[in-house]
Amino acid sequence: MTIQRTFTIILEPAEEGGFIVTVPALPEVGTCGDTKAEALAVAREAIELAVEHGQASVSESPSRIARIANVAVTTPLAMFVARERNRT
């Protein structure tokens, strides 16, 4: 069984071209891509890896606003439940 969570991401145009991606709820996740589509795909992978490996410290305080998009990731439900139990 899996659970789907949606994360808000911020896409900012990079000076040298492409996009820089940050995830306000996961401050340790940051990435980039040459195109918007590539940046979104790489962001999804980075979020999935952070959540799957328990490295994500979810925080709900968005920093700055640029272009905002939502990225949904699917993770095993058992892992999510275990992480939530460890947070309390």
Legacy VTK file of the C-alpha trace (Angstrom):
# vtk DataFile Version 3.0
C-alpha trace
ASCII
DATASET POLYDATA
POINTS 88 float
0.000 0.000 0.000
1.235 3.506 -0.783
0.363 7.048 0.196
0.484 10.066 -2.071
1.634 13.413 -0.707
1.828 16.686 -2.568
4.735 19.060 -2.021
4.859 22.683 -3.105
8.008 23.494 -5.031
9.435 26.826 -6.121
10.842 27.150 -9.637
13.123 30.122 -10.141
14.774 31.010 -13.436
18.547 30.562 -13.150
20.793 33.371 -14.384
22.634 30.963 -16.696
19.374 29.473 -17.998
17.176 26.674 -16.781
15.443 26.551 -13.422
16.472 26.224 -9.784
14.060 24.205 -7.650
13.546 24.436 -3.890
11.027 22.640 -1.702
9.923 24.792 1.270
8.656 21.783 3.262
11.943 19.920 2.674
14.721 22.498 3.074
17.438 19.932 2.357
16.022 19.248 -1.124
17.254 21.536 -3.873
17.913 20.779 -7.522
17.769 22.252 -11.009
16.980 21.477 -14.642
17.569 22.929 -18.080
13.819 23.073 -18.795
10.753 23.378 -16.585
9.802 19.754 -17.372
13.283 18.490 -16.497
13.367 20.560 -13.290
9.992 19.109 -12.212
11.089 15.538 -12.988
14.365 15.909 -11.098
12.543 17.561 -8.175
10.101 14.645 -7.986
13.015 12.184 -7.840
14.828 14.220 -5.183
11.695 14.429 -3.017
11.033 10.695 -3.376
14.612 9.855 -2.392
14.569 12.184 0.618
11.257 10.761 1.865
12.149 7.114 1.150
15.479 7.328 2.923
14.075 9.158 5.929
16.268 12.182 5.309
13.370 14.572 4.947
12.628 16.875 7.848
9.238 18.176 6.728
8.632 21.817 7.595
5.684 23.876 6.429
7.204 27.372 6.175
7.549 28.589 2.584
10.391 31.025 2.090
10.294 33.153 -1.055
7.776 33.137 -3.872
8.649 32.721 -7.530
6.868 30.239 -9.791
5.145 27.666 -7.643
4.085 24.197 -8.698
2.941 21.108 -6.852
4.657 17.747 -7.200
2.974 14.554 -6.005
5.086 11.610 -4.860
3.961 8.121 -3.921
5.669 6.279 -1.066
4.916 3.067 0.843
2.244 3.679 3.486
4.074 1.622 6.113
7.126 3.869 5.805
4.985 7.009 6.190
3.215 5.625 9.284
6.543 4.628 10.863
7.991 8.108 10.220
4.952 9.816 11.730
5.189 7.628 14.849
8.849 8.579 15.238
7.989 12.282 15.048
5.728 12.144 18.103
LINES 1 89
88 0 1 2 3 4 5 6 7 8 9 10 11 12 13 14 15 16 17 18 19 20 21 22 23 24 25 26 27 28 29 30 31 32 33 34 35 36 37 38 39 40 41 42 43 44 45 46 47 48 49 50 51 52 53 54 55 56 57 58 59 60 61 62 63 64 65 66 67 68 69 70 71 72 73 74 75 76 77 78 79 80 81 82 83 84 85 86 87
